[in-house]
Each structure stands twice: as structure tokens, then as C-alpha cells.
């Protein structure tokens, strides 16, 4: 698995009144993540039917690239800022397996 592309999505929901702040934080994070050597895709979205709900599709070159992404200081800063303005304890990560 270490040589396989890591694909996942993250989901989280802003607390009422914090949608614009979450979107801003996510745009800043996106600029950093897309510069990571191992990042293949990092595509954040806000749901059309629920602007408080956010969805991020991510791909990393391999497991090492994903671990490097998780260890980045700007990611920790993002999570610290995000935590108090979203529902729950953080984003929900769902890992994907390719069919073909």
C-alpha cells in the first residue's frame, strides 16, 4: 500500500454563522497543500444545498506523502482554528479504494 495513491475525502460542517470563516480557512489551507510535493489533488467544496457543509477530495502520491501532509505545521494550525467553529470533534475522513 505504501506505493499506491492514497485517496480520501474529508467532511465537516460549520457552526451557524461561521460558514465564511471556514471557507476562508479552507482556501488558505488549499494554497499550502497544493504545493506539497506528494499532493496529487486537493479539491475543497461547499455543498450547494447546505453552505455550512464542506467536502474535500484529496489524493496523495503514496502513504509517505500522506504522512508528510498530516505532519505539516500549517495543517495543525488549520485544525486548531477549525475545531471551535465546526460541529463535532473535527473532520470525518473516509479513505477510498479504487475499483479499477
Secondary structure as GFF3:
##gff-version 3
##sequence-region A 1 100
A	DSSP	beta_strand	6	13	.	.	.	ID=ss1
A	DSSP	alpha_helix	19	33	.	.	.	ID=ss2
A	DSSP	beta_strand	39	46	.	.	.	ID=ss3
A	DSSP	beta_strand	53	60	.	.	.	ID=ss4
A	DSSP	alpha_helix	63	71	.	.	.	ID=ss5
A	DSSP	alpha_helix	73	83	.	.	.	ID=ss6
A	DSSP	beta_strand	92	96	.	.	.	ID=ss7
###
